[in-house]
């Protein structure tokens, strides 16, 4: 007997490619970056040669990710990152040809979730993007839990320190460590800050 053909499952929205806006004033680098992203399954929905246009595109297109070069005309990448991150539009990855610590810290303070030092390879790109997306999701969770800005900053610091402890002691990845804190907080009916402080003081045994 012929088997009747069943309709296939609807495609999950999770399988849709991440939509990316890229901003880089050097055209060849921008083209290379767009090509790398396409090959890795991302969809480049907007390109800019300066930070001002990048902010505009981010506001209009609401992408899943924005990649910004540090040195750009009109508005540099750090200032653009600050505007995009301030509106919580999307996670930002910063591209820089300089590996100085102060620049990385300035980018982080501006709201960048990850950075790449040029020249980078295609294999460097995906981990940086996924790290940025993961950290942005963590930030969203923390902000939904803690309304007060000062308390939120302290909570973020505690969670970052606790994640480091869990990564070292339980051999977890950064996202896994965050999920551990999140799940433990739910299981013990504590805030994430309380769990993070407990991990810093007592280690993972807090969940025992």
N, C-alpha and C positions, 0 to 999 in steps of 0.2 A: 504494500500500500504506500502511496506517496505520502510523505510527511508534510503536513501543512506548514507553511512558513510562518513563523511567529514574528511579529514586528520586533525589531531590536530595541534595546533600552534607549531612552532619550539621552543625548549627550549631557554629561554633568557640567554645570557651570564651572566646576573646579578645573576642568580640562581646557578651558578657554585660555589662549596664550596671554601672558601678562602684557599689558599695554605700556609702552615706554616712550617718554619724551627725552631726547638727548640734546645737549647744548655743548658745543665745542667750536671755537672760532677757526680752527685749522680744518679746512674742508676735507683734506685727505684722511685725517684722523677720524673725523666725523663719519665719513663714508665707510672706513674700515670698521668702526664701532657698530654702525648700523648693520653691516654685513655679518659681523660676528653674532650680534643679537639675533638676527634672522635665522642664522644657522643653528642657534641654540634654542629656537622655538619661541622667541619673544616677538612681539609685534611692535615695530617702531611707528608710532602714530603722529609724531611731530619732531621736527629738527629745528635747531636755532643756532645762530652764530654769535649770540650775545646773551647776557644774563637777563636783560629786560624782556626780550622776546620769550625766553624760557619760562619766566614767571607767567607771562600772558598765556602761553600755550598750556601750561599746567592748570591755570585757572579755568581755561575754556574746555580743555579735553578731559580733565580729571583722570589722568593715567594711573596705573598701578605702581609706577616707579618713575623717578626723574634722575638722569645722570648728568652731572654738571662738571665742566672743567673749571678749575680755580681761576685761571687767568683769562678773562674775557672782557671785551669792551662794554660800555654802557653800565653794566652792573656785573661785578665779579661773581664767581661761583659761590663764594661764602655768603655774600649779601643776598644772592638769589635763593640759596638754600634756606636762609633765615626766613625769608618771606613765604616760601613754599611750606616749610616745616611749621611756621607760625600759624598757618591756616589749616594745618593737618590734612593737606591735599594728598600727599603720597610720600613714601620713604625716598630719601635722597642719597645717592652715591656720588661722592666727590672724586674727580680725576685730578691728579696733580703730578707734575714732573719733579716735584721737590718732596723729599721724604723728611723734611725737618719736623721735629716734634711739635713745635709751636703752631705750625700750619694745620697739622692734623687736629690738634686740640681746639684751634679756632673753628675748624670745620665742624667738629663734634659739638662745640658750644652753640654753633649756629643751627644745630638740629640735624646735621648729616648723620646717617645711621651706619655708613661704612665708607671706605675710601680705597682707591686703587692708585698705585704709583706707576706712572708711565716710564718706560714702555711696558705694557702689560700684555699677557697672552690671552687667548680665548679661554684657556683653562682657569685663569685667574678671575674671569668675569663672573661666571655663575655663582661661585661661593660668595663673592662680595654682594651680589644682588640678593641672593637668598638670605644672607646675614642681615641686610638692610630691611628686607621685607619682614623677617622674623622679629627684629628689634622694634620695628614700627608697630607690629601687632601687639608686642608686649607693652609698649607705651600706651596704646589704646586701652588695653585691659587695666593698666594701673590708673589711668585717668578716669576710667569709669568707676573705679573703686574709691579713689581719693579725690575729693572736690577741692580741698584747700591746697593752694599752689606750693606753699612752704612744706607742708606735710608730704605732698607728692614728690618733691625733690628729695626729701629725706628717705622716703620709701624707695625711690629709684636707686639711691646710693646703697641702701641696705640690700636690696634685691640683687644689685650688681655684685656686691661682695659675697652674698650667699651663693650666687650662681658659681662664682670662682671656687668656693669651698666644695660645692657639689660636683663640679667638673673634675676637680682633683681627687676627691675621696671616692666618688662613685663612677668615675670614668664616663661622665655624661657629656653630650654636646651642649652648647649654650642653650639652644631651644629646649632640649630635654630637661635641662636644669630648671629653666623657667617653668615648664609644665609640672615638674616635681613640686616646686613651691606652690604653684596655683592649685594643684590637686590636694596637697597636704593642707593648705588653708581651708579648702572646702570640706575635707574629711574631718578636720579638727575644729571646724567652725571658728577659725581665727582669721584675722586680716593677713594679707600677704606680708605686711611689715612685721607683724608679730612672728610669723614663720621664719622670715628672713633673719630677724634678730636672733631667733632661737638657733638657727643653723650656724650663724656666725659664732655664737657663744658655745654651743654644745655639739655642733656637727649634725649629720643626717639623723642621728639617734632621736631627734625631736619627734620624728614620725612614728617611733616605735610604740 
